[in-house]
Amino acid sequence: MLTPLVMTIIGPDRTGLVESVARVVAEHGGNWLESRMSRLGGEFAGILRIELPADKRQPLLDALQKLQGAGLTVVVRPGEAAAPAATGRQTKLEIIGHDRPGIVREITHALARAGVNVEEFSSEIVSAPMSGEPLFKAGACLQMPEDCDLAALKTGLEKIAADLLVDISFAELDH
């Protein structure tokens, strides 16, 4: 029987870090199913989902403990065998505008009030093409509940965008 696990990994970025985790997973008969990993501010941060034979779980955890001795923090949680089928609509949200504190808080607050689940979110600060001023750019994949009034949500977000001086765009994703 296969056991699904979800792991988070964080530590100082270095060459070979992902390979060291992949090696431990493979040595214990694990299958790397999906992951999201990134370098942020000199730190490596990642989340991954694997499955492995149930009898290999504890030996894998012991081996991962050795990686923690190399400066990584690894957290392992039980995962779901298969992702539950999403209900509702998937929508992509993009935000761009002059950087300032509070953009993420204001936008995500409005989404949470509408019952929208943020499934993926990424953001960065880039230089504006002509002026070089800092621009905030973000993208998110959202799971909209069936009963979500998309028009009302867009209106609310457009009001917030006007106050924050950012542009917001939505695009419904194909299933």
Secondary structure, DSSP 8 states (H G I E B T S, - for coil): -EEEEEEEEEEE--TTHHHHHHHHHHHTT-EEEEEEEEEETTEEEEEEEEEEEGGGHHHHHHHHHHHHTTT-EEEEEE--SS-----SEEEEEEEEEE--TTHHHHHHHHHHHTT-EEEEEEEEEEE-TTT--EEEEEEEEEEE-TT--HHHHHHHHHHHHHHHTEEEEEEE---
